[in-house]
């Protein structure tokens, strides 16, 4: 079982700019649509767990639904899934440990955890086993931070680090007990 983060950040550690925008993700061209690990991740995981804000951002993208695995949206305010997504998206409430236990009991053991607050909550409860962080060479100077307060330090080990698309540094960190 593993809970995995796969996310891009600015050099100063933000996952969205001061206006909640992600335009900076296009600052490094990828004209050949080279996979930077997302497709590999999708073959590895059983399901995706994301927060409501992240879900709404994904819904705003001008593209087909990007996920082939079930998406579990963590929200205390959403009461129903948007029309057309009833077989793809499922709502969850609860603390991270409860969510993981529920999903593991249903056979979902390799989880992709996405969304700033959701990731922070899972880290707070020491429920992240692996993080793949792709750093973009841009300073945003503020926005939505990837990391938040922790009650205790969490130790990770670098399992891999590489340069992708000539300008991005992608590092895989694995949780150390």
Backbone as a chain_set.jsonl record, in Angstrom:
{"seq": "XXXXXXXXXXXXXXXXXXXXXXXXXXXXXXXXXXXXXXXXXXXXXXXXXXXXXXXXXXXXXXXXXXXXXXXXXXXXXXXXXXXXXXXXXXXXXXXXXXXXXXXXXXXXXXXXXXXXXXXXXXXXXXXXXXXXXXXXXXXXXXXXXXXXXXXXXXXXXXXXXXXXXXXXXXXXXXXXX", "coords": {"N": [[0.842, -1.183, 0.0], [0.474, 2.228, -0.767], [0.662, 5.754, -0.528], [0.795, 8.323, -2.706], [2.258, 11.332, -3.815], [2.194, 13.377, -6.626], [3.356, 16.038, -8.172], [3.73, 19.429, -9.377], [5.849, 22.199, -8.654], [6.698, 25.649, -8.117], [9.962, 27.215, -8.035], [10.024, 28.443, -5.562], [8.281, 26.922, -4.11], [5.473, 26.911, -4.563], [2.228, 25.808, -5.642], [0.239, 26.936, -7.053], [-0.338, 30.195, -8.428], [-0.54, 33.607, -7.061], [-3.118, 34.234, -7.731], [-4.422, 31.9, -7.88], [-3.952, 30.609, -10.226], [-2.605, 28.468, -12.843], [-0.99, 29.001, -14.965], [1.767, 29.272, -15.177], [2.708, 26.719, -15.421], [2.931, 26.238, -18.067], [5.26, 27.398, -18.786], [7.512, 26.019, -19.488], [8.181, 24.632, -22.451], [6.605, 21.837, -24.09], [6.454, 20.562, -26.717], [6.363, 18.054, -27.966], [4.785, 16.565, -26.368], [5.946, 14.993, -24.282], [5.904, 12.459, -21.904], [6.116, 13.134, -18.557], [6.087, 11.454, -16.418], [3.488, 11.16, -15.524], [1.791, 9.339, -16.925], [3.005, 6.907, -16.317], [2.616, 6.914, -13.561], [-0.194, 6.708, -13.509], [-0.58, 4.069, -14.384], [0.331, 2.715, -12.228], [-1.218, 3.31, -9.944], [-4.306, 2.782, -8.03], [-6.414, 4.469, -7.515], [-7.471, 7.942, -7.259], [-7.164, 10.534, -4.938], [-8.441, 13.59, -4.211], [-8.761, 17.047, -3.284], [-11.664, 19.228, -3.08], [-11.226, 21.808, -4.226], [-9.089, 21.315, -6.023], [-10.346, 19.457, -7.67], [-12.291, 21.113, -8.843], [-10.612, 22.826, -10.271], [-9.46, 21.015, -12.108], [-11.787, 20.342, -13.473], [-12.174, 22.707, -14.844], [-10.307, 22.737, -16.851], [-9.602, 22.857, -20.324], [-10.073, 20.271, -21.731], [-10.343, 16.705, -22.351], [-11.575, 14.478, -19.772], [-8.96, 13.717, -17.641], [-8.396, 11.344, -16.278], [-8.264, 7.819, -15.822], [-8.74, 6.216, -13.762], [-10.693, 5.668, -10.738], [-11.844, 8.658, -9.152], [-11.705, 10.134, -6.066], [-13.195, 12.599, -4.365], [-12.48, 14.742, -1.79], [-14.534, 16.376, 0.314], [-16.38, 18.6, 2.344], [-18.471, 20.088, 1.639], [-19.527, 19.635, -0.948], [-22.35, 18.087, -2.359], [-23.242, 16.517, -4.399], [-22.1, 14.779, -7.327], [-20.97, 16.306, -10.335], [-23.069, 16.267, -13.246], [-22.691, 13.626, -15.551], [-20.367, 12.648, -14.551], [-20.817, 10.675, -12.766], [-20.0, 7.979, -12.722], [-17.31, 8.178, -12.53], [-16.347, 9.883, -10.564], [-16.339, 10.197, -7.054], [-17.672, 11.108, -3.915], [-16.155, 11.903, -0.788], [-15.938, 12.121, 2.758], [-14.263, 13.062, 5.787], [-11.447, 12.351, 7.966], [-7.984, 12.1, 6.944], [-6.833, 9.521, 7.668], [-9.145, 7.938, 8.085], [-10.196, 8.036, 5.507], [-8.201, 6.747, 3.968], [-8.312, 4.198, 5.185], [-10.979, 3.439, 4.532], [-10.831, 3.365, 1.708], [-8.749, 1.506, 1.295], [-10.0, -0.757, 2.354], [-11.832, -1.189, 0.374], [-10.288, -2.153, -1.62], [-8.611, -0.38, -2.89], [-5.433, 0.382, -2.967], [-3.095, 1.632, -3.8], [-2.688, 4.861, -3.846], [-3.088, 7.994, -5.379], [-2.455, 11.067, -4.202], [-3.744, 14.265, -4.337], [-3.733, 17.837, -4.571], [-3.333, 20.834, -2.793], [-4.204, 21.44, 0.014], [-5.226, 18.948, 0.714], [-2.961, 17.295, 0.385], [-1.326, 18.486, 2.358], [-2.845, 17.867, 4.655], [-2.709, 15.055, 4.638], [0.046, 14.739, 4.946], [0.32, 15.902, 7.481], [-0.862, 13.936, 9.006], [0.982, 11.971, 8.648], [0.787, 10.269, 6.363], [1.831, 10.027, 3.821], [3.705, 8.261, 1.552], [5.388, 8.485, -0.586], [6.764, 11.045, -2.637], [6.674, 12.721, -5.663], [8.127, 15.351, -6.953], [8.088, 17.947, -9.169], [10.063, 20.527, -10.072], [9.647, 23.725, -11.351], [11.456, 26.21, -13.167], [10.794, 28.86, -12.045], [9.994, 31.712, -10.122], [7.343, 32.426, -8.095], [6.653, 34.082, -6.023], [4.632, 33.995, -4.172], [1.409, 32.562, -3.36], [-0.329, 29.461, -3.516], [0.965, 27.341, -1.217], [2.865, 24.287, -1.382], [3.592, 22.89, 0.919], [2.681, 22.814, 4.415], [2.189, 23.603, 7.9], [3.599, 21.303, 10.252], [3.279, 18.892, 12.859], [5.37, 17.392, 13.621], [8.694, 16.663, 12.453], [9.117, 15.123, 9.24], [10.871, 12.57, 7.765], [12.369, 12.061, 4.644], [13.808, 10.216, 1.932], [15.894, 10.746, -0.87], [15.068, 9.111, -3.721], [15.337, 9.247, -6.386], [16.458, 11.553, -8.845], [16.121, 13.732, -11.53], [16.639, 15.542, -14.607], [14.105, 16.801, -16.577], [12.617, 17.54, -19.723], [14.609, 19.385, -20.272], [14.642, 21.631, -18.502], [13.314, 21.163, -16.104], [13.41, 19.931, -12.793], [12.971, 16.872, -11.508], [12.198, 15.158, -8.676], [12.116, 12.25, -6.742], [10.938, 11.374, -3.674], [11.115, 9.223, -0.87], [9.403, 8.074, 1.942], [10.952, 7.83, 5.093], [11.117, 5.752, 7.877]], "CA": [[0.0, 0.0, 0.0], [1.255, 3.463, -0.832], [0.007, 7.033, -0.827], [1.797, 8.972, -3.534], [2.041, 12.687, -4.306], [2.859, 13.671, -7.901], [2.941, 17.433, -8.294], [4.713, 20.421, -9.818], [5.942, 23.405, -7.835], [7.647, 26.687, -8.518], [11.193, 27.138, -7.245], [9.753, 28.866, -4.189], [7.414, 25.961, -3.43], [4.036, 27.143, -4.738], [1.569, 24.949, -6.629], [-0.61, 27.857, -7.815], [0.138, 31.565, -8.202], [-1.311, 34.424, -6.112], [-4.508, 34.311, -8.2], [-4.905, 30.531, -7.999], [-3.757, 30.182, -11.618], [-1.552, 27.5, -13.126], [-0.399, 29.36, -16.252], [3.216, 29.086, -15.103], [3.031, 25.343, -15.817], [3.218, 26.257, -19.506], [6.488, 28.169, -18.999], [8.49, 25.117, -20.093], [7.493, 24.01, -23.586], [6.614, 20.39, -24.277], [5.757, 20.428, -28.003], [6.214, 16.651, -28.345], [3.975, 15.923, -25.324], [6.74, 13.988, -23.591], [5.353, 12.116, -20.596], [7.069, 13.409, -17.476], [5.836, 10.521, -15.331], [2.07, 11.043, -15.2], [1.234, 8.09, -17.463], [3.562, 5.823, -15.504], [1.888, 6.957, -12.289], [-1.56, 6.224, -13.72], [-0.569, 2.606, -14.467], [0.724, 2.201, -10.917], [-2.183, 3.573, -8.873], [-5.664, 2.221, -8.097], [-7.411, 5.543, -7.406], [-6.984, 9.288, -6.997], [-7.838, 11.256, -3.863], [-8.142, 15.017, -4.36], [-9.661, 17.974, -2.628], [-12.688, 19.877, -3.901], [-10.64, 22.893, -5.027], [-8.339, 20.708, -7.121], [-11.35, 18.896, -8.576], [-12.878, 22.216, -9.611], [-9.601, 23.285, -11.224], [-9.391, 20.018, -13.183], [-13.022, 20.474, -14.255], [-12.1, 23.924, -15.661], [-9.363, 22.556, -17.954], [-10.224, 22.689, -21.637], [-9.595, 18.99, -22.258], [-11.113, 15.549, -21.908], [-11.283, 14.05, -18.416], [-7.617, 13.141, -17.752], [-8.165, 10.186, -15.419], [-8.911, 6.544, -16.144], [-8.965, 5.557, -12.469], [-11.707, 6.372, -9.938], [-11.414, 9.869, -8.458], [-12.429, 10.364, -4.829], [-13.072, 14.013, -4.012], [-12.674, 14.988, -0.369], [-15.24, 17.642, 0.476], [-17.431, 18.692, 3.35], [-19.525, 20.962, 1.116], [-20.168, 19.091, -2.154], [-23.384, 17.106, -2.035], [-23.417, 15.587, -5.514], [-21.105, 14.799, -8.393], [-21.52, 16.933, -11.538], [-23.681, 15.367, -14.228], [-21.765, 13.032, -16.5], [-19.185, 12.124, -13.859], [-21.301, 9.786, -11.699], [-19.262, 6.708, -12.716], [-15.881, 8.474, -12.483], [-16.015, 10.693, -9.396], [-17.083, 9.808, -5.868], [-17.444, 12.046, -2.821], [-15.723, 11.358, 0.495], [-15.747, 13.031, 3.887], [-13.542, 12.425, 6.876], [-10.032, 12.613, 8.181], [-7.172, 11.297, 6.029], [-6.703, 8.114, 8.092], [-10.429, 7.284, 7.791], [-10.32, 7.942, 4.048], [-7.299, 5.677, 3.53], [-8.857, 2.923, 5.658], [-12.158, 3.125, 3.716], [-10.426, 3.011, 0.348], [-8.014, 0.238, 1.367], [-10.994, -1.815, 2.57], [-12.511, -1.404, -0.906], [-9.322, -2.681, -2.572], [-7.792, 0.691, -3.465], [-4.263, 0.382, -2.092], [-2.087, 2.559, -4.328], [-3.479, 6.089, -3.985], [-2.465, 9.252, -5.809], [-3.011, 12.127, -3.373], [-3.549, 15.497, -5.089], [-4.36, 19.048, -4.054], [-2.525, 21.413, -1.73], [-4.696, 21.224, 1.38], [-5.327, 17.495, 0.907], [-1.592, 16.813, 0.604], [-0.904, 18.966, 3.675], [-3.546, 17.085, 5.686], [-2.148, 13.701, 4.644], [1.372, 14.848, 5.56], [0.113, 16.163, 8.91], [-1.167, 12.641, 9.626], [2.057, 11.054, 8.258], [0.195, 9.27, 5.474], [2.42, 10.083, 2.487], [4.825, 7.328, 1.458], [6.276, 8.869, -1.681], [6.439, 12.305, -3.298], [7.389, 13.045, -6.888], [7.964, 16.798, -7.059], [8.749, 18.508, -10.347], [10.279, 21.956, -9.849], [9.731, 24.586, -12.521], [12.402, 27.297, -12.918], [10.08, 30.134, -11.957], [9.667, 32.174, -8.775], [6.009, 33.034, -8.12], [6.594, 35.126, -5.005], [3.434, 33.828, -3.35], [0.381, 31.704, -3.94], [-0.718, 28.298, -2.702], [2.165, 26.548, -0.941], [2.718, 22.84, -1.335], [3.718, 22.393, 2.279], [2.148, 23.608, 5.513], [2.701, 23.292, 9.24], [3.618, 19.913, 10.696], [3.483, 18.767, 14.301], [6.664, 16.737, 13.801], [9.417, 16.525, 11.191], [8.968, 13.876, 8.496], [12.105, 12.31, 7.033], [12.259, 11.411, 3.345], [15.072, 9.933, 1.273], [15.843, 10.922, -2.319], [15.171, 7.841, -4.42], [15.692, 9.534, -7.776], [16.36, 12.944, -9.258], [16.524, 13.839, -12.922], [16.193, 16.711, -15.354], [13.181, 16.458, -17.658], [12.329, 18.65, -20.639], [15.783, 20.263, -20.209], [14.604, 22.695, -17.492], [12.583, 20.773, -14.898], [14.074, 18.963, -11.927], [11.963, 15.988, -10.923], [12.801, 14.385, -7.6], [11.25, 11.299, -6.042], [11.279, 11.226, -2.259], [10.439, 8.095, -0.236], [9.312, 8.253, 3.397], [11.81, 7.045, 5.961], [10.467, 5.546, 9.185]], "C": [[0.882, 1.239, 0.0], [0.349, 4.643, -1.147], [1.06, 7.914, -1.463], [1.348, 10.371, -3.93], [2.826, 12.818, -5.605], [2.423, 15.079, -8.271], [4.09, 18.303, -8.792], [4.682, 21.607, -8.867], [6.854, 24.414, -8.527], [8.912, 26.502, -7.682], [10.961, 27.509, -5.786], [8.634, 28.062, -3.519], [5.919, 26.165, -3.553], [3.473, 26.243, -5.837], [0.545, 25.724, -7.455], [-0.119, 29.264, -7.501], [-0.793, 32.318, -7.253], [-2.785, 34.535, -6.481], [-5.118, 32.92, -8.381], [-4.725, 29.95, -9.391], [-2.562, 29.242, -11.753], [-0.831, 27.791, -14.441], [1.11, 29.122, -16.292], [3.641, 27.673, -15.481], [3.342, 25.24, -17.308], [4.526, 26.988, -19.814], [7.616, 27.328, -19.591], [7.781, 24.372, -21.215], [7.635, 22.489, -23.605], [5.889, 20.087, -25.593], [5.529, 18.981, -28.44], [5.375, 15.866, -27.345], [4.702, 14.754, -24.66], [6.111, 13.729, -22.226], [6.432, 12.333, -19.537], [6.782, 12.561, -16.238], [4.378, 10.298, -15.008], [1.486, 9.72, -15.698], [1.737, 6.873, -16.694], [2.852, 5.75, -14.16], [0.494, 6.354, -12.44], [-1.62, 4.701, -13.836], [-0.302, 1.971, -13.104], [-0.378, 2.295, -9.867], [-3.524, 2.866, -9.113], [-6.72, 3.319, -8.132], [-6.708, 6.856, -7.086], [-7.828, 9.885, -5.877], [-7.449, 12.716, -4.016], [-9.164, 15.843, -3.608], [-10.626, 18.615, -3.61], [-12.106, 20.971, -4.786], [-9.885, 22.347, -6.225], [-9.297, 20.11, -8.147], [-11.953, 19.995, -9.451], [-11.891, 22.782, -10.629], [-9.498, 22.313, -12.397], [-10.628, 20.118, -14.08], [-12.964, 21.686, -15.192], [-11.139, 23.795, -16.839], [-10.125, 22.319, -19.246], [-9.665, 21.423, -22.293], [-10.544, 17.887, -21.796], [-10.706, 15.212, -20.471], [-9.962, 13.286, -18.428], [-7.386, 11.833, -16.995], [-8.939, 8.961, -15.885], [-9.222, 5.746, -14.883], [-10.045, 6.321, -11.708], [-11.101, 7.558, -9.193], [-12.308, 10.063, -7.241], [-12.156, 11.8, -4.387], [-13.423, 14.182, -2.544], [-13.321, 16.37, -0.226], [-16.281, 17.537, 1.58], [-18.612, 19.495, 2.833], [-20.218, 20.422, -0.132], [-21.186, 18.027, -1.748], [-23.663, 16.144, -3.175], [-22.331, 15.815, -6.555], [-21.732, 15.47, -9.613], [-22.026, 15.891, -12.543], [-22.646, 14.903, -15.247], [-20.539, 12.412, -15.853], [-19.558, 11.104, -12.776], [-20.544, 8.465, -11.617], [-17.755, 6.914, -12.564], [-15.446, 9.131, -11.187], [-16.934, 10.316, -8.236], [-16.706, 10.745, -4.73], [-17.072, 11.308, -1.538], [-15.662, 12.474, 1.524], [-14.922, 12.295, 4.919], [-12.098, 12.848, 6.942], [-9.217, 11.7, 7.262], [-7.058, 9.823, 6.408], [-7.984, 7.334, 7.801], [-10.582, 7.043, 6.294], [-9.454, 6.801, 3.518], [-7.849, 4.324, 3.939], [-10.067, 2.49, 4.826], [-11.76, 2.645, 2.332], [-9.642, 1.71, 0.316], [-8.966, -0.932, 1.537], [-11.75, -2.152, 1.289], [-11.55, -1.881, -1.997], [-8.483, -1.64, -3.285], [-6.585, 0.899, -2.55], [-3.144, 1.312, -2.532], [-2.83, 3.84, -4.679], [-2.612, 7.266, -4.395], [-3.183, 10.357, -5.055], [-2.695, 13.462, -4.049], [-4.313, 16.652, -4.457], [-3.635, 19.547, -2.818], [-2.979, 21.102, -0.319], [-4.788, 19.734, 1.684], [-3.946, 16.902, 1.176], [-1.106, 17.234, 1.989], [-1.557, 18.165, 4.796], [-3.002, 15.664, 5.781], [-0.738, 13.715, 5.248], [1.264, 15.064, 7.069], [-0.147, 14.857, 9.666], [-0.143, 11.563, 9.259], [1.548, 9.906, 7.393], [0.717, 9.354, 4.037], [3.676, 9.215, 2.486], [5.857, 7.76, 0.428], [5.81, 10.197, -2.26], [7.313, 12.449, -4.536], [7.1, 14.522, -7.134], [8.778, 17.288, -8.246], [8.836, 20.013, -10.161], [10.454, 22.679, -11.18], [10.658, 25.76, -12.201], [11.727, 28.664, -12.959], [9.836, 30.449, -10.48], [8.322, 32.891, -8.851], [5.855, 34.123, -7.063], [5.365, 35.08, -4.124], [2.425, 32.973, -4.085], [-0.014, 30.609, -2.975], [0.512, 27.432, -2.46], [1.874, 25.055, -0.977], [2.702, 22.352, 0.11], [3.146, 23.369, 3.298], [2.804, 23.189, 6.814], [2.623, 21.786, 9.508], [3.829, 19.888, 12.206], [4.817, 18.098, 14.614], [7.366, 16.671, 12.45], [9.147, 15.16, 10.557], [10.22, 13.702, 7.648], [11.809, 11.554, 5.74], [13.665, 11.191, 2.801], [14.893, 10.166, -0.218], [16.063, 9.565, -2.971], [15.634, 8.045, -5.86], [15.582, 11.037, -8.015], [16.876, 13.033, -10.681], [16.024, 15.144, -13.53], [15.305, 16.216, -16.479], [12.861, 17.712, -18.453], [13.378, 19.766, -20.533], [15.794, 21.27, -19.067], [13.931, 22.32, -16.178], [13.4, 19.767, -14.099], [12.982, 18.16, -11.228], [12.649, 15.071, -9.912], [11.754, 13.508, -6.94], [11.807, 11.115, -4.639], [10.463, 10.069, -1.673], [10.523, 8.286, 1.28], [10.21, 7.293, 4.134], [11.145, 6.932, 7.333], [11.29, 6.115, 10.303]], "O": [[1.907, 1.289, 0.681], [-0.598, 4.537, -1.926], [2.085, 8.22, -0.853], [0.202, 10.575, -4.33], [3.988, 12.419, -5.677], [1.27, 15.301, -8.639], [5.262, 17.958, -8.646], [3.631, 21.974, -8.342], [7.66, 24.072, -9.392], [8.924, 25.72, -6.731], [11.607, 26.972, -4.886], [8.104, 28.47, -2.486], [5.161, 25.648, -2.733], [4.145, 25.953, -6.827], [0.041, 25.21, -8.453], [0.449, 29.503, -6.436], [-1.728, 31.734, -6.703], [-3.611, 34.891, -5.641], [-6.194, 32.777, -8.962], [-5.292, 28.902, -9.701], [-1.655, 29.217, -10.921], [-0.138, 26.924, -14.973], [1.658, 28.803, -17.347], [4.801, 27.446, -15.824], [3.947, 24.265, -17.755], [4.864, 27.177, -20.982], [8.574, 27.875, -20.138], [6.881, 23.572, -20.961], [8.654, 21.938, -23.188], [4.842, 19.44, -25.594], [4.602, 18.707, -29.203], [5.26, 14.645, -27.451], [4.144, 13.669, -24.498], [5.82, 14.666, -21.481], [7.526, 11.775, -19.626], [7.192, 12.916, -15.133], [4.043, 9.353, -14.295], [0.76, 9.052, -14.962], [0.988, 5.927, -16.451], [2.526, 4.666, -13.677], [0.056, 5.577, -11.591], [-2.612, 4.097, -13.428], [-0.669, 0.821, -12.865], [-0.459, 1.439, -8.986], [-3.832, 2.423, -10.219], [-7.793, 3.135, -8.707], [-5.539, 6.889, -6.703], [-9.052, 9.757, -5.871], [-6.266, 13.053, -3.958], [-10.278, 15.396, -3.333], [-10.428, 18.551, -4.823], [-12.448, 21.062, -5.965], [-10.028, 22.865, -7.333], [-9.084, 20.242, -9.352], [-12.105, 19.819, -10.66], [-12.288, 23.174, -11.727], [-9.454, 22.737, -13.552], [-10.527, 19.992, -15.301], [-13.633, 21.695, -16.225], [-11.143, 24.641, -17.733], [-11.165, 21.661, -19.256], [-8.903, 21.482, -23.257], [-11.426, 18.108, -20.965], [-9.635, 15.606, -20.009], [-9.84, 12.299, -19.152], [-6.294, 11.27, -17.061], [-10.1, 9.049, -16.286], [-9.893, 4.715, -14.943], [-10.291, 7.492, -11.995], [-9.99, 7.475, -8.669], [-13.529, 10.147, -7.371], [-11.021, 12.16, -4.075], [-14.514, 13.817, -2.105], [-12.736, 17.39, -0.593], [-16.965, 16.524, 1.725], [-19.643, 19.582, 3.5], [-21.39, 20.724, -0.355], [-20.911, 17.178, -0.9], [-24.246, 15.08, -2.966], [-21.734, 16.888, -6.645], [-22.905, 15.235, -9.904], [-21.479, 14.795, -12.663], [-21.835, 15.69, -15.735], [-19.757, 11.731, -16.517], [-18.715, 10.716, -11.967], [-20.455, 7.883, -10.536], [-17.002, 5.943, -12.478], [-14.306, 8.96, -10.754], [-18.14, 10.14, -8.41], [-15.545, 11.132, -4.601], [-17.602, 10.237, -1.242], [-15.371, 13.625, 1.198], [-14.877, 11.065, 4.935], [-11.597, 13.592, 6.098], [-9.701, 10.646, 6.848], [-7.179, 8.959, 5.54], [-7.925, 6.2, 7.325], [-11.038, 5.982, 5.868], [-9.913, 5.987, 2.717], [-7.857, 3.392, 3.134], [-10.179, 1.323, 4.453], [-12.28, 1.645, 1.838], [-9.838, 0.892, -0.583], [-8.767, -1.987, 0.934], [-12.249, -3.266, 1.133], [-11.939, -2.002, -3.159], [-7.721, -1.975, -4.192], [-6.7, 1.515, -1.491], [-2.329, 1.733, -1.71], [-3.524, 3.9, -5.694], [-1.543, 7.5, -3.831], [-4.382, 10.565, -5.243], [-1.532, 13.769, -4.31], [-5.39, 16.473, -3.887], [-3.354, 18.775, -1.901], [-2.209, 20.552, 0.468], [-4.463, 19.305, 2.791], [-3.783, 16.097, 2.093], [-0.535, 16.421, 2.715], [-0.899, 17.821, 5.778], [-2.851, 15.128, 6.879], [-0.373, 12.797, 5.983], [2.023, 14.48, 7.842], [0.284, 14.688, 10.807], [-0.365, 10.382, 9.523], [1.835, 8.737, 7.649], [0.098, 8.801, 3.128], [4.583, 9.401, 3.297], [7.042, 7.448, 0.546], [4.609, 10.449, -2.365], [8.535, 12.316, -4.467], [5.979, 14.9, -7.476], [9.988, 17.076, -8.323], [7.815, 20.698, -10.1], [11.28, 22.307, -12.013], [10.648, 26.256, -11.074], [12.049, 29.51, -13.794], [9.512, 29.561, -9.691], [8.18, 33.862, -9.594], [5.004, 35.0, -7.205], [5.087, 36.036, -3.401], [2.567, 32.696, -5.276], [-0.031, 30.81, -1.761], [1.048, 26.848, -3.402], [0.773, 24.616, -0.643], [1.891, 21.502, 0.476], [3.126, 24.58, 3.081], [3.833, 22.513, 6.826], [1.709, 21.099, 9.052], [4.485, 20.77, 12.761], [5.336, 18.217, 15.724], [6.706, 16.629, 11.412], [8.97, 14.165, 11.26], [10.585, 14.602, 6.892], [11.1, 10.548, 5.737], [14.6, 11.901, 3.172], [13.851, 9.822, -0.776], [17.112, 8.944, -2.796], [16.233, 7.161, -6.472], [14.715, 11.704, -7.451], [17.93, 12.486, -11.008], [15.094, 15.766, -13.016], [15.686, 15.328, -17.242], [12.84, 18.816, -17.908], [13.059, 20.944, -20.689], [16.87, 21.731, -18.687], [13.978, 23.099, -15.225], [14.008, 18.86, -14.666], [12.181, 18.698, -10.464], [13.557, 14.312, -10.252], [10.654, 13.957, -6.621], [12.968, 10.756, -4.444], [9.268, 9.946, -1.945], [11.578, 8.617, 1.822], [10.234, 6.096, 3.848], [10.664, 7.927, 7.875], [10.894, 6.029, 11.466]]}, "num_chains": 1, "name": "protein.A"}
